[in-house]
Amino acid sequence: MKLFLRDHRVLVILHLVQLLTIVSVFWLAGFRNLPVMLYSLFLSVVFLTGYLMYKYMSRREMYKRLTMPIEKLDDSLKPLGHAPMAEALAHLLQAQYNLYHEQMTELSTKQEEHLIFMDRWIHQMKTPLSVIELTADALDEPESSSLREETERLKTGLHTVLYMSRLRTIEQDFHIKQVSLYELVQDVTSENKRLFIRHEVYPTIKGDKNIVVESDEKWLYFMMMQLIHNAVKYSTRRANEVIISLYASDEKGVFEIKDFGVGIPKEDLKRIFDAFYTGENGRIFRESTGVGLYLVSEVAKYLGHTLQVSSEVGKGSTFRIVFNV
């Protein structure tokens, strides 16, 4: 109703000005019959009110639709009435919806093709990487270590891209089951032996070995891998140890990794889980992409886990994954 009144405000004002002008002309011309003038004004107001009521009733659905927020795209296709203006607006919205739907379908198809290509390309790259690793084993030091270091970087990057592409279908790609935190940590640390040796930063595992949580083993493995890689990377030449703790707190299981590296500036803590945000440390460590922690955060949301972080510059950082036991 408010939109309707605002839309016809100028018409009402113009009509009142017109009435006053006509009455003034007759008054100045010597026609001073006040009852007749008042009756004429009354009839004019009645006709105007009747016209406005007809306009509102014939376009009520249109004005109602224009004042209500759209909760989903299909809401724009609801009928707007049979008035010419309402039908014209409905045709316009229908045409706009069809055009938008076609463009979205085309973009979605292109995106899906791109992601399928990326998935296949990543899997194809695993074969030459394996060949390079076998070649590195046949070389003498230090060439062998240098070559393996670069292949590990490539492998880590490929896995990050692969998991980022899989994130779009994570609803169909995870399976919740009972997972032993200690056994999974053992698998992750065993897989990263070369990383620890190369950076001279070694893990110490503490806490309860019997904690079992409900999670997806594959995605949780990826989360732990990312957090351990970050802890080691930012501890290089500053400390030779990262501490992995497994414990229960308030009836919840906790995976905690603490490093003694550079730490995270206070102003960066709120944004470290934003996509592609590298912060001050990212400008120092050129390998930072701002993708790892973003993926960890997104996976934690899907799995219903809580991420916690505390850090102090120069003293290190602590990351926790909190599970419902």
Protein Blocks (a to p, Z undefined) as FASTA:
>chain_A
ZZmmmmmmmmmmmmmmmmmmmmmmmmmnopacfklmmmmmmmmmmmmmmmmmmmmmmmmm
mmmmmmpccfbfklmmpcebjbfklmmmmmmmmmmmmmmmmmmmmmmmmmmmmmmmmmmm
mmmmmmmmmmmmmmmmmpccfklmmmmmmmmmmmmmmmmmmmmmmmmmmmmmcccddddf
klmmmmmmmmmmmmmmmnopacddedjfkbccdddfklmmmmmmmmmmmmmmmmgokbcc
dcdddddeehiacdddddfbebpafklmmmmmpghiabjmlmmmmmbgolmmmmmmmmmm
mnopacdddddehiapcddddddZZ
